[in-house]
Amino acid sequence: MTTLVVGISRYLMILLIAIYTYYNFRFFSMKDEEGRNRACGRQLVCMFMLHFLANLVIVLNTGSESLMLFYGVQVVFFLCYVFLYRFFYKNASRLLINNACMLLCTSFIILTRLNPERAMRQFAIVAVSAVATWIIPFIIDRMWQLVRFPWVYAILGIVFLLAVCAAGTTSYGAKLFLTIGGVSLQPSEFVKISFVFFVATMFYRSTEFKNVAVTTAVAAVHVLILALSKDLGSALIYFVSYLMMLFVATSNWLYLGLGTGSGVLAATVSYELFAHVRRRVEAWRDPWSDVADKGYQVAQALFAVGCGGWFGMGLYQGMPEKIPVVDKDFIFAAISEEMGGIYALCILFICLGCFLQFMLIAVKMQAMFYKLIAFGLGTMYITQVFLTIGGVTKFIPSTGVTLPFVSYGGSSALSTFLVFNIIQGLYILKRGEEEEDEKGET
């Protein structure tokens, strides 16, 4: 009976997430609000049905009553998050709310399959993060004064990164975490937000050469400290985001060319200086030459993706636990193996849908400060998605960054909630301005 349910459910889950993803892009072509609301409503139906099917398979395979209760708690969380958010913020983007929930839903499913205890811990962090960041759209909508504090953003960011560099905990060759009172935090996940605010504020004030030079120097300090901590994945995210924000603010192709060239040079120097970078590059070039050591993680991920095929092996039918750090850097491989390549591609497309929403908000914002914030956070988000999935699929060397809202990690979850709620605040602000303009015209 369990085998039959697993076999049928994997196809149904693929169908449901495919329908969800269709509406994720259909949403952008709809002009009327009623049609968009219908699309978002159908997305939620698909999500809850998929969530039920996956947890049915989990309970049948484990026979655990506690996991049945865990499923019920998740349903209550998603219902409260969706409807309370819409109740308090009537102009919020329903698409972003849905996509956040869909990514979290997939995260809870695959983490429960991998390690129920970790899944429950992640859920607790997600619930606290959702509540803690609830007020962010309210703040963004009412505090233009955020533009006044560029050096506060810069100094706080540099201080936190220096603290990690000096006293951080090393993980896989890089200093990533600060442990305070038994709680481990990854400051670079939060500093990236203050970094975007600093750059946006500086370029809002002026794009003259002197100001660009000062901003570039401070941005370079952020990246250099991350490089010294050997957190090169985060350093690359910061660098790409700054370069793109600089180009958007100035439209200067020379800056873009010089920045790209310096990035290539920095990557070459990092390869020569850091042994763990050379190790990852060698594993990327040819994982089969040392499959028992350097290439083991990449090889296991490729085996998982290949074994899963388009439709997956079904939950509990694969061996994703053989992939090192599978619940963090390589969770996309676990999804591909047991839930299928189509499901994994849909997750990628949902992430792209979030990025499109970020960019559309950036385009619509009239104030350069808000425009740069949306663009900068969107660039950071999609760069992180690209680095994670690119590393899993051997498109690029592994960089050790997480897949936002999907991978295990408290700092990643909280920082992603902050990013999404800042974007929601900008979206609500713009919708409010549009409604006022419509009232003025009538």
N, C-alpha and C positions, 0 to 999 in steps of 0.2 A: 504493500500500500504506500509506504513511504517513498519507494523508488518511483512509483507512478506519479505521485504528487510532485516530487522533485523534477521529473522529466517534463511534466506538463507546465509546471510553474515557471520554469526558466524561459519557455517560449512566450508565456503570457506576460512575464515581466519585461521581456524585450519589446513586445508589442506595446505595452503600456508606456515604457519610457520613450519609445519611438513616437507615439502619439503626443506625449508631453513635449518632446523636443520640436515636433512639427508646430505646435502652438507657440513655442518659444520664439520662433521666427515669424510665424503668421501674424503674431501680435504687432510686429513693426510695420506691416503693410496695411493694418486696419486704421481707418481714420476716425471712426465714431467710437465714443467711449463705451457705449453699450456692447458693441462687438468685442472690444478688448476685455471687458469684464466677463463676458461669456467664455472667451478663450482662457482667461485665468481661472475661472471656475472649473472648466474641464481639466485644466492642468492639475488642480487640487484633487479631483476625483481620481485621476490616473495615479497620482502620487500615493494617496491613501490605499488604493487597491494594491499597488505594487508593494507597499510597506506591509500590508496584511499577508500577502502571498509569501513574501520572503520570511517573515516571522513565523508563519505556519510551518514552513520547511525547517526553520531553526528549532522550533519546539518539537517537531516530529523526530528530528535527528538526535536531539539531546534529552528529550523527555523532562526538561527542567521547568518546574512551575515558576521558579523565580524569573526565568526569561520570559514567560508568559506575562507576568506582572510587569516586567521591564518594558515589554511591548505596549502595555496599556498606559504606562506613564509617558512613553514617547508620544502616543496619540494625543494625550491630554496636552502635552507641551506644544505640539504642532498646532492644535486647534486654538489654544490660548494665544500663541505667538501670532498666528495669521489674523485672527478676528480682533484681538485687542489692539494690534498694531493699526489695523484699518479703522478701528473705532476712535483711537486717540489721534491718528494722523490720517484724516480723510483724503488728503491729496497725495498720499504715499504711492510709490510705484508698486503695484501689485505683482508685476513681473519679477522684480528684484526680491520681494518677499517670498514668492513661490520658489524661485531658483535657489535661494539660500536654504529653504526647507528641503528641497529635492536633493541638494548636495549633502546636507546633514543626514537626511534619511538614508542615502547610500552609505554614508560613513558609519552610521549606527549598525546597519545590516552587516557590512563586511567586517567591522571591528568585533561585533558580537560573534561572528563565525570564527574569527581568529583568536580572540581572547575576551570572553565575557566580562571579566573583571575590569580590564582596560576600557571596554566599551562603556561600562557603567560609570567609570571615573570620568571618561570623556563627556558623557551625557551631563554629569553634574557640573563640569566646567562650562559646557555650552549653555546650560540653563542659567547659571550665575552670570555668565557673560551677556546673555540676551537681556537679562534684567538690568545689569549694570550699565549697558550702553543704550538703554531705552530712551534716555533723555537727550542723546546727541542731536537728533533732528531738531528738537526744540531749541537747543543752544545755537546751532548753525543758522536757524531761521531768524534769530533775534540778536545775534552778537556780531555786528560788523567790526567791533573792536578787535576781533581776532587778527586783523591786519596790522595791528600796532606793535606786535611783539616778535619781530624776526629774530633778534639776538637771544631772546629767551628760548625759542625753539632750537637755535643752533647750539647754545651752551648746554642746555639739558641733554640734547642728543649726544654731543661729544663727551660729556661727563659720564653718561651711562655706558657708552661704547668703551671709554678708557677703563672704567671699572671692570668690564668683562675682560678686556685685554690684560689687566693687571692681576685680577683675582678670580677669573672665570673658570668654570669646570670644562675640561677638555673632553670632546666627544668626536671620535673618528678623525683625530688629527687637528680639529679646530676648537678654539675656545668659544663656546656658544652660550653657556648658562651662568647665571648668578643664583646662588642658593641663599635665601633669606628666610630664617625661621623654619627651615625644613622644606620650603617651597622653592622649586626651581623655576626661574623665569628666563626667557630669551629676549633681552632688551632690544636686540636689533629688529625684532618684529614690531616693536612700538616706536622705536626711533625713526623707522621709515616714514611714519605718519608725520612726526615733527619735522623731518627732513623735507617732505613735500611742502608743508606749511611755510617753512623758512624760505625755500626757493620761490614759492608763489608770491610771498610777501615782498621779497627783494625785487623780483622782476615786475611786480605790480608798481613798485615805486619808480623804477627806472630801468631801461635797457641800454643805457649808455655804457661805453667800454669800461669805464672805471668801476661801475657797479657790477657789471658782468664779471670782471676780473676778481673782485672781492668775493662775490658769490661762488665763483668757480673754485677759489682757494679754500673756502670753508667746506664746500662739497667734497673737494679733494681730501681734506682732513678726515671727513667721515669715512670715505672709501679707504684711505690709507690705514686708519685704525682697524677697520675690518680685515684688511689684508694682513696686518701684523697679528691679528687674532686668528689668522688662517681661515676666516669665515668668508671664503671667496665667492660662494653662491650669493650671499647677501650683498657683498661688495659689487658684484655684477649687476644685481637688481637696482641698487642705488645709482650706479654709473649710467645704466641705460635710461633710467627714469630722468635723471638730471639732464642728460644729453637731449632727450626728446622735449623736455620742458623748455630748455634753452632755445631749441629750434622753433618751437611754437611761439615763444615770447618774442623772438628777434627776427624770425624768417631768414636767418643768415646761413647760407650754405657753407660758408667758410668755417664757421663754428662747428657745424655738423661734421665736415670733413676732418678738421683738426681733432675733434673729439673722438671720432672713429679711429683715426690713426693712433692716437694716444692709448685708446682701449686695446688695440691689437698689440701695441708695444708692451703694455702692462701685462697682458695675458702671456706674452712670451717670457717676460721677466719672472712672472709667477711660476711658470713651468720650470724654469731653471732653479728657482730658489726653494720651492716647497716639494718635498718628497711625496706627500700624499696627493698632490696635484699630478705629478708625473705618473703615479700609480694608477690614478683614475683615467688619465689619457691613454696609458698603455692598455688598460682593461677595455677601453672603448675601441681602440684600434684593432685589437685582436684578443678577445676574451678567451678564445680556445687555446691560445699558446700557453696559458697558465690557468686552466679552468679550475684547478683545485685551490688556488689562492687568489691572485689578483683578479682574475676574470670570473670568479665564482658567482658573485652577486648578479652581474650583468647576464651571465649565461643562464642562471636559474630564472631570471626575469624573462629572458627570451624564450626559454622552454615553456614557462607558464603561459605567455601570450600565444605561443604556437599551439600548445595543447588545448587552449580554450577555443581557438577558432572563432568563427563568427557568432556562434550561439552558446558557447560556454559549456563547461562540464556539469554545471549545477552546483549549488551550495553543498559543501561537505564532500564533493566528489573529486576535488583536486588536492594538490599539496602545496598551497601558497606559503605555509609555515616554513618551508625549506629555503625561502628567500630571506637573506639577512635584512633586518630593519624593514620588513614588509609592511608594517602598519604605519610607517612614516614616509620615507623617501620613495618606497616602491609599492605603495598601495594600489596604484593604477594597474600593476601587473596582477595582483590578486583579483581585482575586479575583472580584468580581461580573462583570466583563467576560469573562474567559476561562473561569472555572470555573462561573459561573452564579449567578443570584439565589438559587436554592434552596440551593446550596452555601454562599453567603455568609450566608444566614439560619441555616443549621445551625451555622456558626461562632459567630454571635451566641447561639444557644441553648446551645452548649457553654460559652460564657462565663457565661451565666445559670446553667447547671448548677454551675459552679465557685462562683458567688456563693451559690447555695442551700446548697451544702455548707458554705461559710463561715458562713452564718447559722445553720444547724442546729447546728454546733459551738458557736457563740456562745450559742445557747439552752440547750444541754446543760451548758455549763460552770457550775459552782456558784460559784466564786470570781469576784467582780466584776472583778478585775484581768485574768484570762484572758478573761472574757466581753467586756470592752471592747476588748481587743486583737483578738480575732477579729472583732468587729463593726466596729471602726475600719478594719482592713486590708480587710475585705470591702467596706466603703463606698468606700474609696479605689479598690479594684479596679474595681467596677462603675461608679463615676463616670468613671473613665478610659476604660472601654469605651464608655460612653454619649457622652462628648465626642468620641471618635475617630469612631465610626460616625455620630453625629449631624452632625458637620461634613462628612463625605463625602456624606451623603444630603441635605444642605441643610436638615436639620431645625433645626439651630442654626448660628451662625457657627463657622467653623473656629477651633480653639484651639491647634493645633500640638502635640498630645500623641500618643503612640504607642499602638498596639493591643498590649497585653501578650502576650508570647510569639510574636507574629506579625510585627510591624514590625521593620525593621532597626534595630539600636542595641544596643551592648554594655551600657551602663548600665541600659537598660530590661530587658534579658534577665537580668542579674545581680540586680537589685532584685526582679524578679518571682519568680525562684528563691528569694530570701530570704523573700518573702511566703508562697509556697506551702509552704516547709519549716517556717516558723513555725506555720502552720495545721496542717501534718502533726504537728508536735510536740504541739500542743494536742489533736489527735484521738487520738494515741497515748496521751497522758496520760489522757484520759477513758476510752478503751477499757481501759486498765490498771486504772483505778479500778472500772469495771463488772465486770471479771473477778474482782477481789478481793472485791467484794460478793457475787458469785455463789458463790465458794468459801466465804465466811463463812456464807451461807445453807444450804449443803449440809453 
